[in-house]
Amino acid sequence: TLSDELRAKFSIDADIKGAVVTEVAADGPAAERSLQPGDVITEAGEKEVTGAADIAERVKEAEAAKKNSVLMLVAKGGKKGEMRFIAVKIKP
């Protein structure tokens, strides 16, 4: 669940729910797909996301299914009008 503090810090739209990206490793798979602090992941692996634990679970599910990426629905900059699907690679 997004806290009021995070919503204010990143100017996230009130009707956006999910897990906010707070930092991105410069050499990681999220950076390769242009995820940035303030983006909100609303779905991962075609399932709703309510927090970071959901994303970790979807990555584990994808690894178990021998997939090499996880499809995520992301509100770029926390804006509802900026929704995009992004396939993020799973590091081997």
C-alpha positions as CSV (number, residue, x, y, z in Angstrom):
1,T,0.0,0.0,0.0
2,L,1.3,3.4,-0.9
3,S,1.7,5.7,2.1
4,D,0.6,9.3,2.1
5,E,4.3,10.3,2.6
6,L,5.4,8.4,-0.6
7,R,2.4,9.8,-2.6
8,A,3.4,13.3,-1.6
9,K,7.1,12.8,-2.2
10,F,6.7,11.4,-5.7
11,S,3.4,13.3,-6.6
12,I,1.6,10.0,-7.3
13,D,-2.0,10.2,-8.5
14,A,-4.5,9.4,-5.7
15,D,-6.2,6.6,-7.6
16,I,-2.9,4.7,-8.4
17,K,-2.3,1.6,-6.2
18,G,0.8,-0.6,-6.2
19,A,4.5,-0.6,-5.2
20,V,6.4,2.6,-5.7
21,V,9.9,2.4,-7.0
22,T,12.2,4.3,-4.6
23,E,15.6,3.4,-6.0
24,V,17.0,1.7,-9.1
25,A,20.4,0.0,-9.4
26,A,22.2,1.7,-12.2
27,D,23.3,-1.6,-13.7
28,G,20.2,-3.7,-12.9
29,P,17.4,-5.0,-15.1
30,A,15.0,-2.3,-13.9
31,A,17.3,0.5,-15.1
32,E,17.6,-1.2,-18.5
33,R,13.9,-0.9,-18.9
34,S,13.9,2.8,-17.7
35,L,12.2,2.3,-14.4
36,Q,12.8,5.3,-12.2
37,P,12.1,6.4,-8.6
38,G,8.4,7.6,-8.5
39,D,7.2,4.9,-11.0
40,V,4.5,2.7,-9.5
41,I,4.2,-1.0,-10.4
42,T,0.5,-1.8,-10.3
43,E,0.7,-5.4,-11.8
44,A,3.4,-8.0,-12.1
45,G,3.0,-11.4,-13.8
46,E,-0.6,-10.4,-14.7
47,K,-1.5,-10.1,-11.0
48,E,-2.3,-7.0,-8.9
49,V,0.6,-5.6,-6.8
50,T,0.0,-4.1,-3.4
51,G,3.6,-3.9,-2.2
52,A,7.2,-5.0,-2.8
53,A,6.6,-8.5,-1.4
54,D,4.1,-9.1,-4.3
55,I,6.8,-8.3,-6.8
56,A,9.3,-10.6,-5.2
57,E,6.7,-13.3,-5.3
58,R,6.0,-12.8,-9.0
59,V,9.7,-13.0,-9.7
60,K,9.9,-16.3,-7.8
61,E,6.9,-17.6,-9.8
62,A,8.5,-16.6,-13.1
63,E,11.8,-18.3,-12.1
64,A,9.9,-21.5,-11.1
65,A,8.2,-21.4,-14.5
66,K,11.6,-21.0,-16.2
67,K,10.7,-17.6,-17.6
68,N,13.4,-15.0,-18.3
69,S,11.3,-11.9,-17.6
70,V,8.3,-10.6,-15.6
71,L,5.7,-8.5,-17.3
72,M,4.8,-5.4,-15.2
73,L,2.2,-2.7,-15.6
74,V,3.8,0.5,-14.5
75,A,2.4,4.0,-13.9
76,K,5.4,6.1,-15.1
77,G,5.9,8.9,-12.6
78,G,2.9,7.7,-10.7
79,K,0.5,9.0,-13.3
80,K,-2.6,7.1,-14.4
81,G,-2.3,8.6,-17.9
82,E,1.2,7.2,-18.2
83,M,0.5,3.4,-17.9
84,R,2.9,1.1,-19.7
85,F,3.7,-2.6,-19.9
86,I,7.3,-3.3,-19.3
87,A,9.0,-6.7,-19.5
88,V,11.8,-6.8,-16.9
89,K,14.5,-9.4,-17.2
90,I,15.2,-11.8,-14.3
91,K,18.9,-11.9,-13.5
92,P,20.3,-15.5,-13.8
